[in-house]
Amino acid sequence: MKTLSINLPDSVEIDAQEARLIIASKLFEQGKLSLGEAAELSGFTKNGFIDKLEILGVSVFNISAEELASDFQNA
């Protein structure tokens, strides 16, 4: 696993776990991490990470509206 060091302004009120959660959720949303990988990076269980995604407004289903509509049409 890679180690990343980030310098944040003192005005940013965030702890390390919250930073990991934000990064993991964004990488998951972009399809760069699987749900399991993102959960591990964030330090939460898969279920806990899913709960956090809901709070952050990130869909657990990485599928576009067009793909979803196509799936419904093909069902």
C-alpha positions, 0 to 999 in steps of 0.5 A: 500500500502507498503512503501519502502525506498531505499538508492541510491549512490549519483552518481545516478542521479534519482528523486522519480518519475523516480524511481517509473516509473522504478520499476513499469515498471519492476513489470509490465514486470514481471507480478507482477502488472497489467497495471492499478496498474503499472500506479498508482504506477508510478504516470501516467495515463494508457495512459501516462504509456503506452507511458513511457513503449514504451520509456523504451522498455517494451512491453504493451503485456505481452505475450511470442513469443511462446504464440503469435505464438500459438495464431496466429496458433489457429486464 
